Amino acid sequence: MTATDESKRIDWWLYDAFAALLLPLFVVALFIQCLGVYFTLGDSVPPPTDGDIAAYWVTAGIAVAIGLTGFGAAIVRGSGRAILGYLAMGALVLPAILILAVPHIDFEAVTRQEPEPLNPNYCYRTDSENCPGG
């Protein structure tokens, strides 16, 4: 193995380690952003501002990019343990991105409306005895 091959291997290892250390920090940042927007001791929560929404998308986008970069570096390195580690981190990070979304993703229950009862005095035909004058 030459010196250039060894330096390339170390570079990929550094990318992989850097991504593995940063990814949990971005999840913590998403949690702090979500608390900053939705946590209040008062009665009502003001809606998130455009800046809050933009900060969420930037933080979530960087977290996904870091995860994909680390996963790619693990593949290039050929490290099976690192690949499994990134798959496990992805299984935790992606739900965190959805749960800590700003604005919250509303999962509203679909309410079924009962049909209104038929009016017994409704005239279906003009020759019906329920139709006055008809």
HELIX and SHEET records of a PDB file:
HELIX    1   1 ALA A    3  TYR A   38  1                                  36    
HELIX    2   2 ASP A   50  ARG A   77  1                                  28    
HELIX    3   3 GLY A   80  ILE A   99  1                                  20    
END                                                                             
